[in-house]
């Protein structure tokens, strides 16, 4: 199964609490943090929820 590299591009300040929790569950805390996640339905749902804050690269 492929992996997805997720990078936090915008600050979490001012975001809703559930969006902040979603970013933290992906391992993203500060701008520039990179997390490698498996490409599955759960990860895709999390990315969709915070798509305006992150950049995605498929590996």
Secondary structure per residue as TSV (DSSP state, phi and psi in degrees):
chain	resnum	aa	ss	phi	psi
A	1	X	-	360.0	143.1
A	2	X	-	-77.8	161.6
A	3	X	E	-112.6	159.4
A	4	X	E	-122.0	133.0
A	5	X	E	-98.7	119.0
A	6	X	E	-111.2	129.3
A	7	X	E	-120.9	130.7
A	8	X	E	-79.0	117.1
A	9	X	-	-103.1	-25.7
A	10	X	S	-123.9	156.7
A	11	X	-	-68.6	150.7
A	12	X	-	-85.9	-7.1
A	13	X	T	-63.3	128.9
A	14	X	T	89.0	-5.7
A	15	X	-	-79.7	160.3
A	16	X	-	-68.5	154.7
A	17	X	H	-59.6	-37.7
A	18	X	H	-69.8	-31.7
A	19	X	H	-70.6	-38.6
A	20	X	H	-63.8	-43.1
A	21	X	H	-63.6	-37.6
A	22	X	H	-65.1	-44.1
A	23	X	H	-61.9	-42.8
A	24	X	H	-64.8	-35.9
A	25	X	H	-68.5	-24.0
A	26	X	T	-84.3	-9.0
A	27	X	T	92.5	19.4
A	28	X	-	-106.5	120.4
A	29	X	-	-121.8	-40.6
A	30	X	S	-122.1	159.5
A	31	X	T	-59.2	133.6
A	32	X	T	95.0	-10.2
A	33	X	-	-64.3	139.9
A	34	X	E	-121.6	134.0
A	35	X	E	-129.7	138.0
A	36	X	E	-102.9	121.0
A	37	X	E	-124.0	152.9
A	38	X	E	-69.9	147.6
A	39	X	-	-86.6	89.8
A	40	X	S	-136.4	177.9
A	41	X	H	-63.3	-38.2
A	42	X	H	-64.7	-45.7
A	43	X	H	-65.9	-40.8
A	44	X	H	-60.8	-39.2
A	45	X	H	-65.0	-40.7
A	46	X	H	-64.9	-42.9
A	47	X	H	-64.6	-39.4
A	48	X	H	-62.4	-35.7
A	49	X	H	-67.6	-32.5
A	50	X	T	-120.5	31.5
A	51	X	T	-60.4	-27.7
A	52	X	T	-77.0	-8.0
A	53	X	T	-108.4	-14.2
A	54	X	E	-124.3	163.5
A	55	X	E	-121.1	142.7
A	56	X	E	-121.0	137.2
A	57	X	E	-128.9	123.9
A	58	X	E	-86.3	132.2
A	59	X	-	-101.8	360.0
